[in-house]
Amino acid sequence: MELRDFLIRTHICCQKIGGNSRNIADFLMKCQRFPKLGELEELLSLKKVSFDDYIEYFLKDELTDEIERNKKYSKIKTILDDDYPALLKEISDGPAVFFYLGDYSLIQNPSLAVVGARNNTIYSKKVIDKLLPAICTAEIVTVSGLAHGVDHIVHETALELQGKTIGIIGTGLNIAYPKKNTLLQEQVAHDGLLISEYCLDQKPLAFHFPHRNRIIAGISNATLVVEAKKKSGSLITANLALQYNRDVYAVPGNIDSPLSDGCNELIQAGAKAIVDASDILEEYISASLIKIK
């Protein structure tokens, strides 16, 4: 068994049984060998199940069949691969393994995470309609989470503009959440790139989504927050972006709107206020991510 195959097997086993596959990935990258049993038990950091339960499932044909099913449904990328996303490799908690459908070359493009409220107002739609045409024309790939609200608008608008978009989801690739995004998720997979660290049939568990946000922030050159409450998933993504040394932008909003509180506070804390697409493009030009045409 190759180290890469071992890591894929470990990753799926961890999702089914428990354990930390990123710890295993770090060990494999550093030591370039399989961990011994004692090392493996320590690295997995198992809490709810015993190490014996883990080993039993790891050796089962059922797991082999599950791996083959995932390989047939999608493509698999591991942190051991040379073409693993460079931006994700910079962060300490990037996924050890992820599954994807669509155009993988999009990870080479300059990218902008665009996040915001799930229960957004019409203001979000107006902002996105104003900003995205120039963003897509500059061939900056939009990244979002295929959730309700702003995420949906971002992906849908990018596709309508014939721009490129990446969806990072918190379920298996064969599950759309919310269900009303099923068609949009299929379009993103066909015309853009769809990514999940979760294997097939993994349900939309609550902890998946804040965990998913680290990939949105990590895979993007910068993060733009459109509308957000003071305590929201969007601000989690923005804070992660700051931890990863990425730029954070925010759209200022009405001081009477709770959905603008998060953005306005980000701006007060130092995030760049975005009122026009040129505000973003000048940052990407300055960082040599795009060229003036």
N, C-alpha and C positions, 0 to 999 in steps of 0.2 A: 504494500500500500504506500502510495506517495504521501508526503506531508500535506499536500493540498487536499487529497481525498480524505485524509484523517481529519483535517479541519472541518470540511463540509459535514462529515459524519458526526463530528463532535457538536457542531453548531445546531444541526437538526435534533440531535439527541438532547441537547440542553433545552430546546424549546418544548420538547415532548415530556422530558423528565425533570429538568432543572439543572442549574449550573451556569457558569460564566465562560462562554466560548472565547471572549476577547482575551481573557487571561491565558488561555491555551494558545491563541494566536501570537501573543507577545512572546511566550516561551519558545514557540516554533521559530519565530523570526530571529530570536536571540541565540538559541542553542543549535538550530538546524538539525534537530533529532526529535524522536518521539519521547514524551515524558515517561518516566518510570511510574509504576502504579502509585507509589507514595506521593510522587510529585503531582500526578494527575489528580489525586484526591484533594490535595491542598489547593491546587489551581482552580478547581471547579467551584469551590466555596459553596458546597451544597448545604441547604438549610432544611428543606422540607422532606427530602428523601435520603435514603442511605446510599453510600457509594456502591454497595452491592446491587441495588436496584438500577443504578445508572449503568454499571458494567453489563448487567443482564440484558438491558434494552440495547446497549451499544452493539452487542454481539448478535442480536436477533436478525433473522432474514426480513422481518417486518420493517426494520429500519433501512435495510438495503433496498427493499421495494419502494419505500417512501422517497429515498434519494433518487432513484430512477424515475419516479413519477415527476418529481420536481425538475429533473434534467430534461424530460420530454416536454414539459409545459413551458419552461423558461430557460434562460441562460443564467449561469451562476458565476459570480465574481468573488474572489477571496483576497484578503489583504496580502497574501503571498504572491499574487499575480503582479507582473510587471506593469500592467495597464490598470491596476486599481487606481481610482481617482486620486490625483496628487493632493488636492485640497483636503480630502477625507483622511489621507495618510498623515497629514500634519497634526490632526487632533488626537488626543490620547484615548478617546472613547469611541472612535469610529467603529462601524460594524465589522466584525471578523469576516463575515460572509453576507452577501446580499444577492437577491434574485432580481432579474430584470427582463423587461420586454421592450422592444423598440430599438431606437437608434442610439447605440452606446457612444458613438463619436461625439454626441452632444456634450459629454463631460469635458471635452477639450475647449469648448466655447466659453467666453466670459459669461458669467451667470449672475442673476439677481434674484434672491428670494423675496417674494412679495407675500406678506401675510397680513391678517387682520381679523376682524370680528366675524363670528359665524352668523350672528343675528345683526348683520350690517344694515346701514341706512342707504338711501339712494346716493348719498354723498360718495360712498365707496365706488359705486359704479361710475359716477361722473369722473372721479379721480383716475380710475383705471383707464377709462376711455380717453382721457386726456394724455396720460403718460405713456401707455403701451405702444402706440403707433411708432413713436421715435425709438423706443427701446427695441422693438422688434426689427425695425429698419436697420438699426446698428448691429443686428445679429447677436444681441445679448439674450441668452436663454433665460426665461423666467422659471422659477422653482417655487412650488407651493405644495400643499398637503392634501388636495382633493377632498376637502371637507366642505361643509355648508358655507355659504356666504362668500367672503372675499376670495378664498381659495378657488371656489367654483368659477367666480367671475374672471379671475386671472387666467386660468387654464382655457376657459371658453373664449375669452377675448383674444388671447394669443393665437389660438387655432384659427379663429375667424380672420385674423390679420395675416395668416399664413406665416406666423412666427413659430419659434420652437419653444417647447415647454417641457419641464420635467416634473412628474408627480411622485411624491414620496408618501407612501401609504402605511398605515398601521395595522394592516391585515395581510393575509396571504394574497398573492396576486390574483387568485381566482375569486376573491370576495370584494365587492364594492361597498363602501360605507361612507356616507349613507347610500341606500339602494338606489335613490333617484339619480345618483351619479354614475350608474352602471354604464350608460352609453358614453358619457364624457370620459370615463376611465378607459374604455375601449379605444376611444379616439386618441387619447394621450399615448396609449401603448402603441397605436398604429402610426401616428404622425409625429410623436415625440419620444419620450422615454419614461417608462414606469418602473419604479424601484421599490422594493421592500426587503427588509432584513428577515421577514417572517416567511416561513415555508407555507406551502399550500394548506388551505383550510384553517389557518390560524384566525381566530375570531377577533372582532374589534374590542379587545379588553381595554379598560380605562387607562391602565399604565402604559399601553402601547403608544399613545399619542404624544404625551410629553417626551417620551423616549424617542419617538420618531422625529421630534423637532430638532434634535441634535444633528441629524443627518441633513435636514433642510438648511440649517445654519452652517454646518461644516462643509457642505458641497458647493456653497455659493460664495462668490467674491464679496458680496455685501448683502445686507438685509434691509428691506423697506417695509415699514409698518404703516398701513393705511388707516385703519380704525381699530382702536383697542381700549378696553377698560383698564383700570389700574391693575387689576389682577386677572391675567388672561394668558392663554397659551401663546399668543403673539408676543407678549412681553418675555415669556420664557425663551422663545426663539431669539428675540433681540438680545437678551442677556447672555445666551449661549454664544451668539455671534461675537459679542464683545470679549467673552472669555477666549474665543478662538482668534482674537486679534483681527476681526473683520470689521469693516465699516458698517455703521447702522444709520439709516435714514428714517425720517418720520414725516408724515403729512400733517401739518397743523390743522386743527379743527376748532369748531365752535366751543367756546369755554363753558357753554351751558349744556353741552352734550356729554353724557357719561362715556360714550364711545370714543370721545376725543381725549379723555383724561390721560390715557396711557401714552398716546402720541405726544401730547403737549408736555407731559413730564419727561419723556425721552429727550425732547428738544431742550428743555430746561437743563437736563443733565449733560448735554453736549452733542446729542445726535444732530445731524444736519437736517434742517428743515427743507422739505422738497415742495416746491410750488410749480415746477415745470420740469419736463424731461431733461432739459439742458442742465439742470442742477445735478442730475445723476451722470449724464454723459461726460460732463467736464471732469468728474472724479475718475471715470474709467479711462478717459484720455490721458489724464495726469498720471495714472498708474500704468500707462502703456498697455492696457487691456484691449482697447480699441483704437483705431486710427481715424483721423479726420478725413472725411470723404469730400 
